[in-house]
Amino acid sequence: MLLSGIMAANLNGQTQSIQPFAIRIFKGLKPDVVCIREFNYNNNTAADFRSLIDDAFGTNYVYYREPGGLQIPNGIISRYPIIASGRWADSQVSNRGFA
């Protein structure tokens, strides 16, 4: 298996949500793991995220997104199972934390 590595992504510009150009970058780079900032997409439903992940990465990828209705949550997208996840609050800002 060819591994392409870990990607840090903040590809949202002024929209604070994932746009078509970001999806094209994900498809082109084919990362194994993505640490993603401003993890918003469409209406932020579970179906929206599953559709995004399936399209940009593949149906075998999983994801974790910070819970709690934050304005600009962070998250992880992974080819490998996520066996533990969580959120750490940021003491400097209230609209996001650390995933």
C-alpha positions as a Markdown table, in Angstrom:
| # | Residue | x | y | z |
|---|---|---|---|---|
| 1 | Met | 0.0 | 0.0 | 0.0 |
| 2 | Leu | 1.3 | 3.5 | -0.9 |
| 3 | Leu | 1.1 | 5.9 | 2.0 |
| 4 | Ser | 0.7 | 9.6 | 1.2 |
| 5 | Gly | 0.9 | 10.9 | 4.7 |
| 6 | Ile | -0.7 | 13.4 | 7.0 |
| 7 | Met | -2.2 | 16.7 | 5.8 |
| 8 | Ala | -3.1 | 19.8 | 7.8 |
| 9 | Ala | -5.9 | 21.7 | 6.1 |
| 10 | Asn | -7.4 | 25.1 | 6.4 |
| 11 | Leu | -8.7 | 25.4 | 2.9 |
| 12 | Asn | -11.8 | 27.5 | 3.5 |
| 13 | Gly | -10.9 | 31.1 | 2.6 |
| 14 | Gln | -13.5 | 33.5 | 3.9 |
| 15 | Thr | -16.5 | 31.1 | 3.9 |
| 16 | Gln | -15.4 | 29.0 | 6.9 |
| 17 | Ser | -16.8 | 25.9 | 5.2 |
| 18 | Ile | -15.4 | 23.4 | 2.7 |
| 19 | Gln | -15.8 | 24.5 | -0.9 |
| 20 | Pro | -15.4 | 22.6 | -4.2 |
| 21 | Phe | -11.8 | 23.8 | -4.6 |
| 22 | Ala | -10.9 | 22.2 | -1.3 |
| 23 | Ile | -12.5 | 18.9 | -2.4 |
| 24 | Arg | -10.3 | 18.9 | -5.5 |
| 25 | Ile | -7.2 | 19.4 | -3.4 |
| 26 | Phe | -8.1 | 16.5 | -1.2 |
| 27 | Lys | -8.7 | 14.3 | -4.2 |
| 28 | Gly | -5.4 | 15.3 | -5.8 |
| 29 | Leu | -3.3 | 14.8 | -2.7 |
| 30 | Lys | -5.0 | 11.6 | -1.4 |
| 31 | Pro | -3.9 | 12.0 | 2.2 |
| 32 | Asp | -4.2 | 9.1 | 4.7 |
| 33 | Val | -5.1 | 11.5 | 7.6 |
| 34 | Val | -6.3 | 15.1 | 7.5 |
| 35 | Cys | -6.2 | 17.4 | 10.5 |
| 36 | Ile | -8.9 | 19.9 | 9.3 |
| 37 | Arg | -9.8 | 23.4 | 10.6 |
| 38 | Glu | -13.1 | 25.1 | 10.0 |
| 39 | Phe | -14.8 | 21.7 | 9.4 |
| 40 | Asn | -18.2 | 22.9 | 8.1 |
| 41 | Tyr | -19.9 | 21.6 | 5.0 |
| 42 | Asn | -23.4 | 22.3 | 3.6 |
| 43 | Asn | -25.8 | 22.1 | 6.5 |
| 44 | Asn | -23.4 | 20.3 | 8.8 |
| 45 | Thr | -25.6 | 17.1 | 9.0 |
| 46 | Ala | -24.2 | 13.7 | 9.3 |
| 47 | Ala | -25.4 | 12.9 | 5.8 |
| 48 | Asp | -23.5 | 16.0 | 4.5 |
| 49 | Phe | -20.3 | 14.9 | 6.1 |
| 50 | Arg | -20.6 | 11.4 | 4.9 |
| 51 | Ser | -21.2 | 12.6 | 1.3 |
| 52 | Leu | -18.2 | 14.9 | 1.5 |
| 53 | Ile | -15.9 | 12.2 | 2.9 |
| 54 | Asp | -17.1 | 9.6 | 0.4 |
| 55 | Asp | -16.6 | 12.0 | -2.5 |
| 56 | Ala | -13.3 | 13.6 | -1.5 |
| 57 | Phe | -11.6 | 10.6 | 0.1 |
| 58 | Gly | -13.5 | 7.4 | -0.3 |
| 59 | Thr | -16.1 | 5.3 | 1.5 |
| 60 | Asn | -13.5 | 3.6 | 3.7 |
| 61 | Tyr | -12.5 | 6.9 | 5.5 |
| 62 | Val | -13.9 | 7.9 | 8.8 |
| 63 | Tyr | -14.1 | 11.3 | 10.5 |
| 64 | Tyr | -14.4 | 13.1 | 13.9 |
| 65 | Arg | -15.7 | 16.6 | 14.2 |
| 66 | Glu | -15.8 | 18.6 | 17.3 |
| 67 | Pro | -19.2 | 18.4 | 18.9 |
| 68 | Gly | -21.2 | 21.2 | 20.5 |
| 69 | Gly | -22.4 | 23.4 | 17.7 |
| 70 | Leu | -19.2 | 25.5 | 17.5 |
| 71 | Gln | -19.0 | 28.1 | 14.8 |
| 72 | Ile | -15.7 | 26.8 | 13.3 |
| 73 | Pro | -15.0 | 23.3 | 14.6 |
| 74 | Asn | -11.9 | 21.3 | 13.9 |
| 75 | Gly | -11.7 | 17.7 | 13.1 |
| 76 | Ile | -9.9 | 14.6 | 11.8 |
| 77 | Ile | -10.5 | 12.6 | 8.6 |
| 78 | Ser | -8.7 | 9.3 | 8.5 |
| 79 | Arg | -8.2 | 6.2 | 6.3 |
| 80 | Tyr | -7.6 | 4.4 | 9.6 |
| 81 | Pro | -10.1 | 3.7 | 12.3 |
| 82 | Ile | -10.4 | 6.4 | 15.0 |
| 83 | Ile | -10.5 | 4.4 | 18.2 |
| 84 | Ala | -10.6 | 7.4 | 20.6 |
| 85 | Ser | -11.5 | 11.0 | 20.1 |
| 86 | Gly | -12.3 | 14.1 | 22.0 |
| 87 | Arg | -12.2 | 17.8 | 22.3 |
| 88 | Trp | -10.1 | 20.2 | 24.4 |
| 89 | Ala | -11.5 | 23.7 | 24.9 |
| 90 | Asp | -9.4 | 26.6 | 23.8 |
| 91 | Ser | -9.0 | 29.1 | 26.6 |
| 92 | Gln | -8.4 | 31.9 | 24.2 |
| 93 | Val | -11.5 | 31.6 | 21.9 |
| 94 | Ser | -15.0 | 30.2 | 22.3 |
| 95 | Asn | -15.9 | 29.3 | 18.7 |
| 96 | Arg | -13.5 | 26.3 | 18.3 |
| 97 | Gly | -11.3 | 24.0 | 20.3 |
| 98 | Phe | -8.8 | 21.3 | 19.7 |
| 99 | Ala | -9.9 | 18.0 | 18.2 |
